[in-house]
Amino acid sequence: MPKNVLIVGTGGIGTTLVELLVPALERVQLKAKISLMDGDVVETSNLGHQRFSQANVGMEKVSALSSKYAGETEYVELVPLTENLRSAEQLEGYDLVVVCVDRPEPRRLVHALEIPWVDLRCSGDGWMVFSSQSDSVLVEQMTPDHEPMSCQVQGALDAGNLEFGFSIAGTFGAQWLLQHLRERKSPMQSMGSLTYGQFEFPRLKSNTVEVKA
């Protein structure tokens, strides 16, 4: 039976993930039902770092993304859900969950699941990824309250500087999902910058995060 997958968020990370994953699953003939959850519509400001075109502006993001593959997939079923993640009940019935939104509350709902999940994040040219295999204390302490944030650093686009950390996070998610669907070992976590390279996660000491100088 095909696995039931949920992808929460179809911005820069989520659209990159889908555009990598769907053709890959078709190529290896691996069946999956993938629900796309996002309550937003495509805006002009999304173009360039999200996989939408001018023709998609004004459309629901999940509908625009799933329509790209309408009639073209034999093994993958895409289900658009025009809603935002607000409660644990919305996560029921799935085998695998990917969260790639810019708010801590949906992330925490996913972190509480007992099924495999991956949390994909980015800022500018950097990325940070946790999964259900990560240390729960580390995940909790690296998920503080904060206001919603774009994957592009404030003012960067106005200065003509579009950064691609979202593409690394999306690629990680595609690999994680493919390996899980193949029932193989999957990558666990990652953090780094396209400019400065791979970073080490903070060390845990006495239930607090100790940042290595």
N, C-alpha and C positions, 0 to 999 in steps of 0.2 A: 504494500500500500504506500502511495506517495506520502512523504513527510509534509506536515502542515507548518509552514514557516511564516513568521510575521516580521516585517521590516517597519519600524516606527521612524518616520521622518524621510521625506524625499527631497532634501536639499542637495547641497554639493556632495556630501558623503553618500546619501542614500541613492541618488541617481547614478553616481559612479559605480556603486556596488551592483545595482540592477543591470547596468549596461555591460558589466563584466560577467556577471553570474548567469544571466539568461542564455546568451550564446554559448557559454561553456557547458551548461547543462544540456542544451540541445545537441552540442557536439559529441558529448559522451553518452547521450541517450539516457539521462538520469531524470526520472520523474519527480516533480515537486509541485505543491500548491503554495504559492507565495502571495500573501496578503500585504498590500501596501497601505499604511495608515498615515494620513496627514490631512489636516483640515484647511490648509492654505491653498491659495490660488497663485498661479504664475504671474509675477510682476516683472517689469522691464529690468529692475534692479537685480533680478536673479540671473539674468543672462550672462554668460561668460564663465561663471564658476558652478553653474548647475546645468544639467543636461536637457535644457529646454531651448526652443527656438522662438523667434518673434511670433510665429504663427500660434504658439501656445499661450501667449499672454492673455490673461483673463480666464483661462481654463483652470479647473481644479487640478492640482499637481498630480494626484494619483491617477486621474483619468487621462491626463496628457501623457504620463509615463507608460501606463499600461496599453494605451492605444497604439503606441509605437510597434507593439508586437502582435496586434490583433490579426488573427488569421495566419500568423507566421510560426507559431510554436506548436510542436507536437507533444512535447514532454513536460512543458511548463505551463501551469495555469496561473495567471495573474488576476488577483482580486482587489479592486480599488475600494478603499474604505475612507470616505471623506469625513474624518473625525480626528480629534486629537486625543492622545492618551491621558486620561484623567483618573481612571480607577482600575483596581486589580482585576475586576470582572472582565474588562476588555482583553485581558491576556489569557483567558481560559481557553483551553482546547488546542493550544499550539504545541508543537514538538521542539521548536527552536525559535528564539527571539533575538532580533538585532535592534538595538536602539541607537539612533544617530540623530538625536535632536539636541538643541542647545539650552536645555533647561534641566535642573537637577531633579525636579519632582518625578517626571516620567522615568528618569534613570533609576531612581530608588525603587520604583514599582517593579521594574525589570530585575533589579538586583535581588529582590526578595523571592524570585521564582526558584523552584526546585528543578527546573529543566535547564538544559544548556542555553546560555545567553552570551552575547558579546556587546560591549558598550564602546562605540566608536566616536572619538572626539577629535577636534582640530581647532587650531587658531593660527591664522597666517600660514607660514610654511611649516608649522609644527603639527604633530599629532600625538594623541595619547589613547591607548586602547587597553581595556580590561575585559576579562571574561569570567565565566562562572568558575574557572580554575584558579583565578587570582585570589590572593589573601583577602578575606572579607573585611578585615580591619583596615587594610590599605585602601581598598575600594571605598569604604565609608569615609575615611579621612580625606580622600582625594575627591570627594563629591560634596563640597560645601554649598551652602545657599549662595546663589548669585542671580543677577538679572540675566534674562536671555541675551545671548551673544551671537553675532554673526561669525561665520568661519573666516571672514575677511577682517583684518585689524581695522579699527575705526580710522577713517581718513585715507586708508591705503588706496581704495579704488579711485577716489577723487584725485589722488596723486599719480594715478596711472600704474599702480603697483598691485596686480592681482597675484595672489600666492596660492600654492597648490598643495598645502598640507591635507586638504580634503581628499585629494586623489590617493594619497598613501593610506589614509584611514579606510576609504572605500575599498581599496585593493585588499587590505588586510581582511575586511569583512567578507569579501567574495571568496578568499582562500579559506577562511574559517568555515563558512557555510558549505563550500564544496567538499571539504574534508569531512565535516560532520555528516553530510548526506551520503558520502562514500563509506561512512563508518570507519574512518581512519583518524590517526592522531592529528589534532589541529593546533595551530599556533595559540599561545596562551595570552600574551600581553606584549605591548611595545610602546615606546615613547622616544620621540626624537624630533629633529629639525632637518629640513633639506639643506640648510646652510651650515649647521653646526654638527650634524651627524646624530648618532644614537646617544640617548641619555640613559642613565641608570635611575631606577625608581628609588625613592627615599627608603631608608632602612627603618624597620619598625623596632621600637624599643619601649618596653613597658606601656604598650597600648598607645604610644604617641609616635609621630613621624619624626625621625631624626634625619635632617638633610645633611648629606656628606659635603663638607667644605671643599 
